[in-house]
Amino acid sequence: MAEAEEKKQQPKMTMLIVCWFLGTLGIHRLMMGYSNWWIQLLTFGGCMVWMYIDLFNIFTGKMGMADGRPLLD
């Protein structure tokens, strides 16, 4: 079985922009290495609620890369 590919560490500003424009599709979670990004795709970002929660968490630094690394400043 192949090991999961480590995602490139992403800049915080890039993730804020991606989350704002494509957050309902979960693209920001895909770029950060989360495996549950497709749930946001199917539910339109949890009716946009999860998108705004993720946007807030990225902005405040509470949400980083899936492997625990923080986003780049």
BELVEN-V828100 format. One record per residue. PHI is phi as a letter, one per 30 degrees, with the letter a starting at -180 (none if undefined). PSI is psi in degrees with one decimal (NA if undefined). BURIAL is b if it has 16 or more other ideal C-beta (glycine too) atoms within 10 Angstrom, else e. Layout:
phi:PHI psi:PSI burial:BURIAL
phi:PHI psi:PSI burial:BURIAL
//
This chain:
phi:none psi:132.8 burial:e
phi:d psi:144.8 burial:e
phi:d psi:153.4 burial:e
phi:d psi:139.5 burial:e
phi:d psi:132.8 burial:e
phi:d psi:127.0 burial:e
phi:d psi:147.5 burial:e
phi:d psi:136.8 burial:e
phi:d psi:131.5 burial:e
phi:c psi:147.7 burial:b
phi:d psi:144.5 burial:e
phi:d psi:-43.9 burial:b
phi:d psi:-39.3 burial:e
phi:d psi:-43.6 burial:e
phi:d psi:-34.3 burial:b
phi:d psi:-42.5 burial:b
phi:d psi:-45.2 burial:e
phi:d psi:-41.9 burial:b
phi:d psi:-39.8 burial:b
phi:d psi:-44.8 burial:e
phi:c psi:-32.3 burial:e
phi:b psi:17.4 burial:b
phi:d psi:-31.7 burial:b
phi:d psi:-17.9 burial:b
phi:c psi:-8.8 burial:b
phi:i psi:15.7 burial:b
phi:d psi:-35.7 burial:b
phi:d psi:-38.5 burial:b
phi:d psi:-38.0 burial:b
phi:d psi:-43.7 burial:b
phi:d psi:-26.4 burial:b
phi:c psi:-1.3 burial:b
phi:j psi:9.1 burial:b
phi:d psi:139.5 burial:b
phi:d psi:-11.5 burial:e
phi:c psi:20.2 burial:e
phi:d psi:-31.4 burial:b
phi:d psi:-21.6 burial:e
phi:d psi:-39.9 burial:e
phi:d psi:-34.7 burial:b
phi:d psi:-44.3 burial:e
phi:d psi:-28.2 burial:e
phi:c psi:13.9 burial:e
phi:h psi:50.1 burial:e
phi:i psi:31.6 burial:b
phi:i psi:45.7 burial:b
phi:h psi:39.2 burial:e
phi:i psi:-1.5 burial:e
phi:d psi:-49.4 burial:e
phi:d psi:-35.8 burial:b
phi:e psi:-46.8 burial:b
phi:d psi:-35.2 burial:e
phi:d psi:-45.9 burial:e
phi:d psi:-41.2 burial:b
phi:e psi:-45.8 burial:b
phi:d psi:-44.8 burial:e
phi:d psi:-36.8 burial:e
phi:d psi:-45.1 burial:b
phi:e psi:-42.3 burial:e
phi:d psi:-7.1 burial:e
phi:i psi:9.0 burial:e
phi:d psi:-17.8 burial:e
phi:c psi:123.0 burial:b
phi:b psi:-156.8 burial:b
phi:d psi:154.8 burial:b
phi:d psi:-28.1 burial:b
phi:d psi:7.7 burial:e
phi:j psi:-9.1 burial:e
phi:d psi:143.4 burial:e
phi:d psi:161.3 burial:e
phi:d psi:152.4 burial:b
phi:d psi:144.1 burial:e
phi:d psi:NA burial:e
//
